[in-house]
Amino acid sequence: MSETIAVYPGSFDPITYGHLDILSRGLELVDKIIVAVAHNIEKSALFTVEERKEMIVESINGNPNVIVDSFDGLLVDYVKKVNARFVIRGLRAMSDFEYEFQMASMNRNLNQNMDTIFMMTSKDYFFISSRTIKEVAGFGGCVSGFVPPPVEKRLKEKFFKK
Ligand code: PNS
């Protein structure tokens, strides 16, 4: 039997414990997850795509069922290229829903062979976002409860090592 592959796409600028929670719970549903960092032209990022990939690799503790990659262009094209059946996205609040619903509906229209699986972020992490992490870290606040140690280190280097 062939393995079931899901793509977990996002900006991951940087990866947080919220993302890692979705990732580990997603692995209970599928055999392999490809964490795919988007070259997102609309968003200005703090970390380069390479840095973001490195931080993800450093945070997954060599889990053999997780592959870290990046993609350009449409998500549906990438999903087809890697033979994935599902896309996984985390939902923190109702405010996430409209955008996610639009994106999943558009993706489904573009590729009927894929489905989006939405997972509710667990209660410990629903208030975490990469954006707020960067804001707190940028002002010297402690983010150790929200991101893994390698990410905390990189945030400090980015903001405070000149
Ligand atoms: O972590 P983010 O920034 O919410 O992730 C958004 C992402 C990267 C999943 C989304 O912007 C995306 O899929 N971009 C690739 C381009 C694409 O396929 N756009 C059409 C979506 S309707």
Backbone and ligand atoms as CSV (ligand in chain L), in Angstrom:
chain,resi,resn,atom,element,x,y,z
A,1,MET,N,N,0.841,-1.205,0.000
A,1,MET,CA,C,0.000,0.000,0.000
A,1,MET,C,C,0.876,1.255,0.000
A,2,SER,N,N,0.515,2.236,-0.838
A,2,SER,CA,C,1.364,3.439,-0.887
A,2,SER,C,C,1.097,4.326,0.340
A,3,GLU,N,N,2.112,5.107,0.687
A,3,GLU,CA,C,1.968,5.929,1.889
A,3,GLU,C,C,1.163,7.200,1.591
A,4,THR,N,N,0.481,7.684,2.618
A,4,THR,CA,C,-0.311,8.904,2.466
A,4,THR,C,C,0.552,10.094,2.859
A,5,ILE,N,N,0.624,11.040,1.903
A,5,ILE,CA,C,1.476,12.212,2.113
A,5,ILE,C,C,0.613,13.463,2.241
A,6,ALA,N,N,0.953,14.307,3.190
A,6,ALA,CA,C,0.294,15.615,3.312
A,6,ALA,C,C,1.347,16.709,3.242
A,7,VAL,N,N,0.928,17.846,2.713
A,7,VAL,CA,C,1.794,19.026,2.706
A,7,VAL,C,C,1.289,19.976,3.793
A,8,TYR,N,N,2.198,20.444,4.613
A,8,TYR,CA,C,1.857,21.464,5.614
A,8,TYR,C,C,2.553,22.751,5.167
A,9,PRO,N,N,1.814,23.604,4.424
A,9,PRO,CA,C,2.454,24.798,3.868
A,9,PRO,C,C,2.335,25.997,4.805
A,10,GLY,N,N,3.221,26.941,4.642
A,10,GLY,CA,C,3.103,28.166,5.428
A,10,GLY,C,C,4.307,29.046,5.254
A,11,SER,N,N,4.259,30.186,5.933
A,11,SER,CA,C,5.406,31.102,5.907
A,11,SER,C,C,6.461,30.653,6.917
A,12,PHE,N,N,6.026,30.157,8.046
A,12,PHE,CA,C,6.935,29.655,9.106
A,12,PHE,C,C,8.058,30.658,9.381
A,13,ASP,N,N,7.673,31.900,9.636
A,13,ASP,CA,C,8.671,32.967,9.822
A,13,ASP,C,C,8.631,33.525,11.236
A,14,PRO,N,N,9.006,32.775,12.252
A,14,PRO,CA,C,9.593,31.423,12.239
A,14,PRO,C,C,8.561,30.371,12.682
A,15,ILE,N,N,9.000,29.107,12.683
A,15,ILE,CA,C,8.158,28.018,13.194
A,15,ILE,C,C,7.970,28.195,14.714
A,16,THR,N,N,6.768,27.858,15.196
A,16,THR,CA,C,6.449,28.021,16.628
A,16,THR,C,C,5.992,26.678,17.197
A,17,TYR,N,N,5.803,26.646,18.513
A,17,TYR,CA,C,5.249,25.433,19.126
A,17,TYR,C,C,3.828,25.144,18.601
A,18,GLY,N,N,3.114,26.191,18.182
A,18,GLY,CA,C,1.778,25.985,17.602
A,18,GLY,C,C,1.870,25.147,16.328
A,19,HIS,N,N,2.840,25.505,15.459
A,19,HIS,CA,C,3.054,24.730,14.227
A,19,HIS,C,C,3.463,23.287,14.565
A,20,LEU,N,N,4.363,23.158,15.535
A,20,LEU,CA,C,4.880,21.814,15.864
A,20,LEU,C,C,3.784,20.925,16.442
A,21,ASP,N,N,2.845,21.543,17.143
A,21,ASP,CA,C,1.703,20.804,17.695
A,21,ASP,C,C,0.828,20.259,16.549
A,22,ILE,N,N,0.559,21.109,15.561
A,22,ILE,CA,C,-0.228,20.671,14.398
A,22,ILE,C,C,0.511,19.552,13.663
A,23,LEU,N,N,1.822,19.733,13.546
A,23,LEU,CA,C,2.639,18.753,12.831
A,23,LEU,C,C,2.573,17.382,13.523
A,24,SER,N,N,2.748,17.340,14.815
A,24,SER,CA,C,2.778,16.028,15.485
A,24,SER,C,C,1.396,15.393,15.485
A,25,ARG,N,N,0.351,16.206,15.611
A,25,ARG,CA,C,-1.000,15.613,15.545
A,25,ARG,C,C,-1.352,15.194,14.123
A,26,GLY,N,N,-0.848,15.933,13.138
A,26,GLY,CA,C,-1.081,15.567,11.738
A,26,GLY,C,C,-0.460,14.221,11.410
A,27,LEU,N,N,0.666,13.939,12.048
A,27,LEU,CA,C,1.354,12.660,11.773
A,27,LEU,C,C,0.567,11.455,12.290
A,28,GLU,N,N,-0.459,11.712,13.084
A,28,GLU,CA,C,-1.333,10.610,13.500
A,28,GLU,C,C,-2.353,10.291,12.404
A,29,LEU,N,N,-2.478,11.206,11.432
A,29,LEU,CA,C,-3.478,11.012,10.369
A,29,LEU,C,C,-2.866,10.507,9.065
A,30,VAL,N,N,-1.630,10.892,8.804
A,30,VAL,CA,C,-0.979,10.515,7.539
A,30,VAL,C,C,0.405,9.934,7.830
A,31,ASP,N,N,0.994,9.306,6.793
A,31,ASP,CA,C,2.302,8.663,6.997
A,31,ASP,C,C,3.450,9.664,6.994
A,32,LYS,N,N,3.350,10.635,6.082
A,32,LYS,CA,C,4.465,11.600,5.921
A,32,LYS,C,C,3.910,13.008,5.768
A,33,ILE,N,N,4.605,13.948,6.369
A,33,ILE,CA,C,4.218,15.348,6.157
A,33,ILE,C,C,5.411,16.110,5.598
A,34,ILE,N,N,5.136,16.828,4.523
A,34,ILE,CA,C,6.158,17.719,3.968
A,34,ILE,C,C,5.854,19.129,4.470
A,35,VAL,N,N,6.743,19.644,5.290
A,35,VAL,CA,C,6.582,21.031,5.741
A,35,VAL,C,C,7.160,21.902,4.633
A,36,ALA,N,N,6.296,22.688,4.009
A,36,ALA,CA,C,6.711,23.422,2.807
A,36,ALA,C,C,6.680,24.926,3.061
A,37,VAL,N,N,7.860,25.511,3.072
A,37,VAL,CA,C,7.984,26.956,3.308
A,37,VAL,C,C,7.710,27.690,1.996
A,38,ALA,N,N,6.756,28.616,2.045
A,38,ALA,CA,C,6.382,29.333,0.820
A,38,ALA,C,C,7.306,30.520,0.590
A,39,HIS,N,N,7.737,30.653,-0.657
A,39,HIS,CA,C,8.402,31.893,-1.077
A,39,HIS,C,C,7.270,32.894,-1.276
A,40,ASN,N,N,6.839,33.517,-0.189
A,40,ASN,CA,C,5.622,34.334,-0.250
A,40,ASN,C,C,5.955,35.764,-0.636
A,41,ILE,N,N,5.544,36.119,-1.859
A,41,ILE,CA,C,5.921,37.441,-2.364
A,41,ILE,C,C,5.164,38.571,-1.664
A,42,GLU,N,N,4.018,38.229,-1.079
A,42,GLU,CA,C,3.201,39.287,-0.469
A,42,GLU,C,C,3.703,39.698,0.916
A,43,LYS,N,N,4.418,38.808,1.573
A,43,LYS,CA,C,4.802,39.111,2.952
A,43,LYS,C,C,6.295,39.410,3.037
A,44,SER,N,N,6.637,40.449,3.796
A,44,SER,CA,C,8.068,40.688,4.010
A,44,SER,C,C,8.483,39.859,5.225
A,45,ALA,N,N,9.510,39.046,5.043
A,45,ALA,CA,C,9.880,38.092,6.083
A,45,ALA,C,C,11.086,38.571,6.876
A,46,LEU,N,N,11.152,38.113,8.112
A,46,LEU,CA,C,12.334,38.404,8.948
A,46,LEU,C,C,13.472,37.472,8.554
A,47,PHE,N,N,13.147,36.181,8.352
A,47,PHE,CA,C,14.154,35.180,8.038
A,47,PHE,C,C,14.074,34.806,6.557
A,48,THR,N,N,15.213,34.441,5.979
A,48,THR,CA,C,15.205,33.952,4.601
A,48,THR,C,C,14.548,32.567,4.587
A,49,VAL,N,N,14.165,32.126,3.400
A,49,VAL,CA,C,13.552,30.798,3.288
A,49,VAL,C,C,14.522,29.733,3.794
A,50,GLU,N,N,15.811,29.896,3.464
A,50,GLU,CA,C,16.815,28.923,3.925
A,50,GLU,C,C,16.899,28.894,5.442
A,51,GLU,N,N,16.907,30.058,6.068
A,51,GLU,CA,C,16.954,30.130,7.537
A,51,GLU,C,C,15.720,29.470,8.145
A,52,ARG,N,N,14.572,29.720,7.525
A,52,ARG,CA,C,13.325,29.143,8.056
A,52,ARG,C,C,13.355,27.629,7.958
A,53,LYS,N,N,13.881,27.131,6.829
A,53,LYS,CA,C,13.994,25.665,6.676
A,53,LYS,C,C,14.942,25.090,7.720
A,54,GLU,N,N,16.068,25.768,7.918
A,54,GLU,CA,C,17.053,25.280,8.910
A,54,GLU,C,C,16.420,25.213,10.299
A,55,MET,N,N,15.655,26.238,10.657
A,55,MET,CA,C,15.030,26.251,11.987
A,55,MET,C,C,14.013,25.116,12.132
A,56,ILE,N,N,13.320,24.794,11.033
A,56,ILE,CA,C,12.347,23.688,11.095
A,56,ILE,C,C,13.101,22.379,11.303
A,57,VAL,N,N,14.166,22.183,10.516
A,57,VAL,CA,C,14.969,20.955,10.662
A,57,VAL,C,C,15.493,20.841,12.094
A,58,GLU,N,N,15.962,21.955,12.638
A,58,GLU,CA,C,16.505,21.939,14.004
A,58,GLU,C,C,15.427,21.662,15.059
A,59,SER,N,N,14.162,21.851,14.683
A,59,SER,CA,C,13.071,21.731,15.666
A,59,SER,C,C,12.340,20.394,15.614
A,60,ILE,N,N,12.589,19.572,14.597
A,60,ILE,CA,C,11.797,18.340,14.462
A,60,ILE,C,C,12.545,17.102,14.953
A,61,ASN,N,N,13.732,17.316,15.507
A,61,ASN,CA,C,14.501,16.232,16.139
A,61,ASN,C,C,14.668,14.996,15.256
A,62,GLY,N,N,14.964,15.204,14.007
A,62,GLY,CA,C,15.257,14.097,13.096
A,62,GLY,C,C,14.090,13.164,12.830
A,63,ASN,N,N,12.872,13.615,13.039
A,63,ASN,CA,C,11.702,12.764,12.756
A,63,ASN,C,C,11.722,12.308,11.289
A,64,PRO,N,N,11.813,10.976,11.039
A,64,PRO,CA,C,11.955,10.503,9.663
A,64,PRO,C,C,10.680,10.666,8.829
A,65,ASN,N,N,9.567,10.966,9.475
A,65,ASN,CA,C,8.311,11.120,8.732
A,65,ASN,C,C,8.025,12.566,8.331
A,66,VAL,N,N,8.989,13.423,8.613
A,66,VAL,CA,C,8.822,14.833,8.245
A,66,VAL,C,C,9.905,15.219,7.243
A,67,ILE,N,N,9.462,15.841,6.159
A,67,ILE,CA,C,10.409,16.341,5.151
A,67,ILE,C,C,10.270,17.861,5.135
A,68,VAL,N,N,11.390,18.552,5.054
A,68,VAL,CA,C,11.337,20.017,5.029
A,68,VAL,C,C,11.741,20.497,3.643
A,69,ASP,N,N,10.895,21.340,3.079
A,69,ASP,CA,C,11.128,21.775,1.703
A,69,ASP,C,C,10.621,23.217,1.561
A,70,SER,N,N,10.757,23.779,0.367
A,70,SER,CA,C,10.164,25.091,0.086
A,70,SER,C,C,9.536,25.028,-1.299
A,71,PHE,N,N,8.651,25.972,-1.556
A,71,PHE,CA,C,8.029,25.975,-2.885
A,71,PHE,C,C,7.760,27.400,-3.337
A,72,ASP,N,N,7.725,27.513,-4.655
A,72,ASP,CA,C,7.428,28.770,-5.340
A,72,ASP,C,C,6.123,28.579,-6.080
A,73,GLY,N,N,5.372,29.616,-6.305
A,73,GLY,CA,C,4.186,29.485,-7.150
A,73,GLY,C,C,3.008,28.912,-6.395
A,74,LEU,N,N,2.126,28.261,-7.160
A,74,LEU,CA,C,0.863,27.793,-6.568
A,74,LEU,C,C,1.055,26.550,-5.708
A,75,LEU,N,N,0.353,26.544,-4.586
A,75,LEU,CA,C,0.400,25.387,-3.691
A,75,LEU,C,C,-0.121,24.130,-4.400
A,76,VAL,N,N,-1.190,24.282,-5.171
A,76,VAL,CA,C,-1.768,23.097,-5.835
A,76,VAL,C,C,-0.759,22.421,-6.768
A,77,ASP,N,N,0.073,23.227,-7.414
A,77,ASP,CA,C,1.075,22.647,-8.319
A,77,ASP,C,C,2.124,21.872,-7.527
A,78,TYR,N,N,2.499,22.442,-6.390
A,78,TYR,CA,C,3.492,21.764,-5.537
A,78,TYR,C,C,2.906,20.452,-4.989
A,79,VAL,N,N,1.658,20.507,-4.570
A,79,VAL,CA,C,0.990,19.317,-4.010
A,79,VAL,C,C,0.964,18.189,-5.048
A,80,LYS,N,N,0.685,18.568,-6.279
A,80,LYS,CA,C,0.661,17.571,-7.374
A,80,LYS,C,C,2.064,17.006,-7.596
A,81,LYS,N,N,3.046,17.900,-7.616
A,81,LYS,CA,C,4.429,17.499,-7.900
A,81,LYS,C,C,4.942,16.472,-6.888
A,82,VAL,N,N,4.562,16.642,-5.625
A,82,VAL,CA,C,5.088,15.734,-4.591
A,82,VAL,C,C,4.127,14.576,-4.295
A,83,ASN,N,N,3.072,14.477,-5.117
A,83,ASN,CA,C,2.116,13.363,-4.959
A,83,ASN,C,C,1.417,13.335,-3.616
A,84,ALA,N,N,1.100,14.499,-3.105
A,84,ALA,CA,C,0.419,14.543,-1.799
A,84,ALA,C,C,-1.096,14.464,-2.004
A,85,ARG,N,N,-1.759,13.921,-1.023
A,85,ARG,CA,C,-3.226,13.800,-1.077
A,85,ARG,C,C,-3.898,14.918,-0.274
A,86,PHE,N,N,-3.193,15.401,0.765
A,86,PHE,CA,C,-3.804,16.379,1.671
A,86,PHE,C,C,-2.905,17.591,1.892
A,87,VAL,N,N,-3.589,18.686,2.239
A,87,VAL,CA,C,-2.902,19.868,2.763
A,87,VAL,C,C,-3.383,20.011,4.201
A,88,ILE,N,N,-2.464,20.295,5.102
A,88,ILE,CA,C,-2.843,20.483,6.511
A,88,ILE,C,C,-2.702,21.951,6.879
A,89,ARG,N,N,-3.714,22.487,7.551
A,89,ARG,CA,C,-3.633,23.866,8.049
A,89,ARG,C,C,-4.183,23.912,9.465
A,90,GLY,N,N,-3.590,24.748,10.268
A,90,GLY,CA,C,-4.064,24.931,11.639
A,90,GLY,C,C,-5.035,26.105,11.694
A,91,LEU,N,N,-6.035,25.985,12.540
A,91,LEU,CA,C,-6.985,27.082,12.754
A,91,LEU,C,C,-6.913,27.500,14.209
A,92,ARG,N,N,-6.630,28.773,14.441
A,92,ARG,CA,C,-6.551,29.236,15.837
A,92,ARG,C,C,-7.861,29.827,16.307
A,93,ALA,N,N,-8.524,30.560,15.417
A,93,ALA,CA,C,-9.728,31.284,15.843
A,93,ALA,C,C,-10.647,31.453,14.654
A,94,MET,N,N,-11.857,31.916,14.928
A,94,MET,CA,C,-12.819,32.160,13.849
A,94,MET,C,C,-12.235,33.127,12.823
A,95,SER,N,N,-11.408,34.066,13.305
A,95,SER,CA,C,-10.849,35.067,12.392
A,95,SER,C,C,-9.956,34.434,11.324
A,96,ASP,N,N,-9.402,33.262,11.604
A,96,ASP,CA,C,-8.599,32.562,10.585
A,96,ASP,C,C,-9.492,31.951,9.509
A,97,PHE,N,N,-10.762,31.721,9.887
A,97,PHE,CA,C,-11.585,30.820,9.081
A,97,PHE,C,C,-11.853,31.331,7.669
A,98,GLU,N,N,-12.205,32.614,7.553
A,98,GLU,CA,C,-12.642,33.109,6.244
A,98,GLU,C,C,-11.540,32.969,5.184
A,99,TYR,N,N,-10.343,33.387,5.568
A,99,TYR,CA,C,-9.196,33.294,4.656
A,99,TYR,C,C,-8.902,31.834,4.319
A,100,GLU,N,N,-8.929,30.991,5.330
A,100,GLU,CA,C,-8.618,29.572,5.117
A,100,GLU,C,C,-9.680,28.907,4.243
A,101,PHE,N,N,-10.940,29.290,4.474
A,101,PHE,CA,C,-12.042,28.722,3.705
A,101,PHE,C,C,-11.909,29.095,2.230
A,102,GLN,N,N,-11.573,30.373,1.984
A,102,GLN,CA,C,-11.374,30.842,0.605
A,102,GLN,C,C,-10.228,30.093,-0.056
A,103,MET,N,N,-9.136,29.975,0.686
A,103,MET,CA,C,-7.938,29.346,0.127
A,103,MET,C,C,-8.219,27.865,-0.177
A,104,ALA,N,N,-8.837,27.167,0.771
A,104,ALA,CA,C,-9.115,25.741,0.574
A,104,ALA,C,C,-10.091,25.543,-0.585
A,105,SER,N,N,-11.085,26.431,-0.702
A,105,SER,CA,C,-12.076,26.286,-1.773
A,105,SER,C,C,-11.423,26.529,-3.131
A,106,MET,N,N,-10.585,27.570,-3.196
A,106,MET,CA,C,-9.880,27.848,-4.449
A,106,MET,C,C,-8.957,26.685,-4.811
A,107,ASN,N,N,-8.217,26.193,-3.840
A,107,ASN,CA,C,-7.288,25.084,-4.100
A,107,ASN,C,C,-8.034,23.840,-4.568
A,108,ARG,N,N,-9.150,23.597,-3.952
A,108,ARG,CA,C,-9.954,22.410,-4.302
A,108,ARG,C,C,-10.496,22.545,-5.733
A,109,ASN,N,N,-10.843,23.789,-6.112
A,109,ASN,CA,C,-11.301,24.016,-7.483
A,109,ASN,C,C,-10.190,23.808,-8.487
A,110,LEU,N,N,-8.978,24.178,-8.092
A,110,LEU,CA,C,-7.837,24.046,-9.007
A,110,LEU,C,C,-7.344,22.602,-9.089
A,111,ASN,N,N,-7.554,21.852,-8.023
A,111,ASN,CA,C,-7.083,20.454,-8.000
A,111,ASN,C,C,-8.061,19.600,-7.181
A,112,GLN,N,N,-8.899,18.841,-7.888
A,112,GLN,CA,C,-9.931,18.046,-7.194
A,112,GLN,C,C,-9.356,16.800,-6.516
A,113,ASN,N,N,-8.071,16.573,-6.718
A,113,ASN,CA,C,-7.473,15.376,-6.100
A,113,ASN,C,C,-6.862,15.663,-4.732
A,114,MET,N,N,-7.064,16.849,-4.230
A,114,MET,CA,C,-6.537,17.148,-2.887
A,114,MET,C,C,-7.631,17.702,-1.977
A,115,ASP,N,N,-7.449,17.477,-0.698
A,115,ASP,CA,C,-8.355,18.016,0.315
A,115,ASP,C,C,-7.535,18.724,1.376
A,116,THR,N,N,-8.143,19.747,1.969
A,116,THR,CA,C,-7.467,20.422,3.080
A,116,THR,C,C,-7.999,19.882,4.403
A,117,ILE,N,N,-7.088,19.481,5.263
A,117,ILE,CA,C,-7.464,19.044,6.606
A,117,ILE,C,C,-7.187,20.208,7.550
A,118,PHE,N,N,-8.229,20.651,8.256
A,118,PHE,CA,C,-8.045,21.715,9.243
A,118,PHE,C,C,-7.949,21.113,10.628
A,119,MET,N,N,-6.966,21.573,11.371
A,119,MET,CA,C,-6.838,21.099,12.750
A,119,MET,C,C,-6.900,22.298,13.683
A,120,MET,N,N,-7.679,22.170,14.744
A,120,MET,CA,C,-7.755,23.248,15.724
A,120,MET,C,C,-6.452,23.268,16.524
A,121,THR,N,N,-5.859,24.417,16.614
A,121,THR,CA,C,-4.658,24.569,17.437
A,121,THR,C,C,-5.030,24.280,18.896
A,122,SER,N,N,-4.161,23.581,19.603
A,122,SER,CA,C,-4.530,23.213,20.973
A,122,SER,C,C,-4.557,24.454,21.874
A,123,LYS,N,N,-5.279,24.320,22.978
A,123,LYS,CA,C,-5.573,25.504,23.814
A,123,LYS,C,C,-4.310,26.196,24.343
A,124,ASP,N,N,-3.223,25.452,24.436
A,124,ASP,CA,C,-1.990,26.061,24.946
A,124,ASP,C,C,-1.329,27.002,23.943
A,125,TYR,N,N,-1.707,26.873,22.685
A,125,TYR,CA,C,-0.981,27.625,21.650
A,125,TYR,C,C,-1.860,28.519,20.775
A,126,PHE,N,N,-3.163,28.592,21.053
A,126,PHE,CA,C,-4.044,29.274,20.106
A,126,PHE,C,C,-3.731,30.771,19.966
A,127,PHE,N,N,-3.047,31.341,20.957
A,127,PHE,CA,C,-2.759,32.784,20.912
A,127,PHE,C,C,-1.387,33.075,20.292
A,128,ILE,N,N,-0.676,32.026,19.886
A,128,ILE,CA,C,0.664,32.229,19.328
A,128,ILE,C,C,0.588,32.444,17.821
A,129,SER,N,N,1.329,33.434,17.334
A,129,SER,CA,C,1.513,33.558,15.880
A,129,SER,C,C,2.949,33.997,15.639
A,130,SER,N,N,3.457,33.693,14.459
A,130,SER,CA,C,4.833,34.102,14.139
A,130,SER,C,C,4.967,35.614,14.275
A,131,ARG,N,N,3.904,36.320,13.889
A,131,ARG,CA,C,3.961,37.793,13.929
A,131,ARG,C,C,4.131,38.310,15.363
A,132,THR,N,N,3.328,37.758,16.299
A,132,THR,CA,C,3.444,38.252,17.682
A,132,THR,C,C,4.765,37.807,18.314
A,133,ILE,N,N,5.227,36.616,17.932
A,133,ILE,CA,C,6.525,36.144,18.454
A,133,ILE,C,C,7.627,37.133,18.070
A,134,LYS,N,N,7.604,37.568,16.801
A,134,LYS,CA,C,8.642,38.492,16.325
A,134,LYS,C,C,8.552,39.823,17.064
A,135,GLU,N,N,7.317,40.249,17.318
A,135,GLU,CA,C,7.145,41.528,18.007
A,135,GLU,C,C,7.696,41.440,19.436
A,136,VAL,N,N,7.336,40.366,20.139
A,136,VAL,CA,C,7.794,40.214,21.526
A,136,VAL,C,C,9.326,40.083,21.556
A,137,ALA,N,N,9.841,39.216,20.691
A,137,ALA,CA,C,11.300,38.986,20.676
A,137,ALA,C,C,12.043,40.255,20.282
A,138,GLY,N,N,11.494,41.020,19.361
A,138,GLY,CA,C,12.134,42.251,18.881
A,138,GLY,C,C,12.284,43.300,19.979
A,139,PHE,N,N,11.356,43.255,20.956
A,139,PHE,CA,C,11.452,44.193,22.088
A,139,PHE,C,C,12.147,43.550,23.281
A,140,GLY,N,N,12.757,42.398,23.060
A,140,GLY,CA,C,13.550,41.762,24.117
A,140,GLY,C,C,12.738,40.915,25.088
A,141,GLY,N,N,11.457,40.651,24.756
A,141,GLY,CA,C,10.621,39.818,25.633
A,141,GLY,C,C,10.995,38.344,25.518
A,142,CYS,N,N,10.560,37.573,26.507
A,142,CYS,CA,C,10.902,36.150,26.532
A,142,CYS,C,C,9.892,35.340,25.713
A,143,VAL,N,N,10.397,34.555,24.772
A,143,VAL,CA,C,9.502,33.742,23.931
A,143,VAL,C,C,9.772,32.252,24.111
A,144,SER,N,N,10.470,31.893,25.187
A,144,SER,CA,C,10.898,30.491,25.334
A,144,SER,C,C,9.719,29.514,25.460
A,145,GLY,N,N,8.561,29.991,25.887
A,145,GLY,CA,C,7.409,29.082,25.999
A,145,GLY,C,C,6.678,28.909,24.688
A,146,PHE,N,N,7.079,29.668,23.685
A,146,PHE,CA,C,6.309,29.701,22.435
A,146,PHE,C,C,7.051,29.142,21.227
A,147,VAL,N,N,8.365,29.136,21.295
A,147,VAL,CA,C,9.168,28.612,20.172
A,147,VAL,C,C,10.245,27.678,20.718
A,148,PRO,N,N,10.692,26.693,19.924
A,148,PRO,CA,C,11.752,25.797,20.386
A,148,PRO,C,C,13.089,26.549,20.541
A,149,PRO,N,N,13.993,25.999,21.372
A,149,PRO,CA,C,15.258,26.701,21.660
A,149,PRO,C,C,16.049,27.169,20.423
A,150,PRO,N,N,16.156,26.372,19.344
A,150,PRO,CA,C,16.934,26.865,18.203
A,150,PRO,C,C,16.335,28.134,17.594
A,151,VAL,N,N,15.012,28.237,17.646
A,151,VAL,CA,C,14.345,29.422,17.086
A,151,VAL,C,C,14.564,30.622,18.006
A,152,GLU,N,N,14.494,30.373,19.308
A,152,GLU,CA,C,14.721,31.456,20.269
A,152,GLU,C,C,16.132,32.045,20.059
A,153,LYS,N,N,17.085,31.138,19.860
A,153,LYS,CA,C,18.470,31.567,19.654
A,153,LYS,C,C,18.594,32.430,18.382
A,154,ARG,N,N,17.969,31.950,17.315
A,154,ARG,CA,C,18.057,32.694,16.044
A,154,ARG,C,C,17.374,34.060,16.134
A,155,LEU,N,N,16.279,34.114,16.892
A,155,LEU,CA,C,15.587,35.405,17.049
A,155,LEU,C,C,16.504,36.394,17.770
A,156,LYS,N,N,17.176,35.896,18.816
A,156,LYS,CA,C,18.096,36.775,19.569
A,156,LYS,C,C,19.211,37.258,18.649
A,157,GLU,N,N,19.760,36.319,17.844
A,157,GLU,CA,C,20.846,36.693,16.930
A,157,GLU,C,C,20.364,37.742,15.932
A,158,LYS,N,N,19.163,37.525,15.414
A,158,LYS,CA,C,18.628,38.424,14.377
A,158,LYS,C,C,18.433,39.830,14.932
A,159,PHE,N,N,17.878,39.895,16.142
A,159,PHE,CA,C,17.523,41.217,16.676
A,159,PHE,C,C,18.659,41.915,17.420
A,160,PHE,N,N,19.510,41.132,18.072
A,160,PHE,CA,C,20.446,41.770,18.999
A,160,PHE,C,C,21.928,41.592,18.703
A,161,LYS,N,N,22.299,40.700,17.773
A,161,LYS,CA,C,23.729,40.571,17.452
A,161,LYS,C,C,24.022,41.391,16.226
A,162,LYS,N,N,24.803,42.406,16.416
A,162,LYS,CA,C,25.126,43.269,15.277
A,162,LYS,C,C,26.541,42.981,14.798
L,1,PNS,O1,O,1.604,30.785,6.985
L,1,PNS,P1,P,0.784,31.517,5.964
L,1,PNS,O2,O,1.475,32.797,5.547
L,1,PNS,O3,O,-0.623,31.749,6.435
L,1,PNS,O4,O,0.697,30.551,4.684
L,1,PNS,C1,C,-0.017,30.947,3.528
L,1,PNS,C2,C,0.309,30.018,2.339
L,1,PNS,C3,C,1.787,30.019,2.075
L,1,PNS,C4,C,-0.167,28.613,2.648
L,1,PNS,C5,C,-0.467,30.568,1.088
L,1,PNS,O5,O,-0.186,31.937,0.924
L,1,PNS,C6,C,-0.109,29.810,-0.188
L,1,PNS,O6,O,-0.546,28.711,-0.386
L,1,PNS,N1,N,0.706,30.441,-1.049
L,1,PNS,C7,C,1.134,29.850,-2.294
L,1,PNS,C8,C,0.475,30.534,-3.472
L,1,PNS,C9,C,-0.913,29.980,-3.723
L,1,PNS,O7,O,-1.117,28.827,-3.995
L,1,PNS,N2,N,-1.904,30.883,-3.611
L,1,PNS,C10,C,-3.282,30.560,-3.850
L,1,PNS,C11,C,-4.047,30.363,-2.588
L,1,PNS,S1,S,-5.741,30.551,-2.951
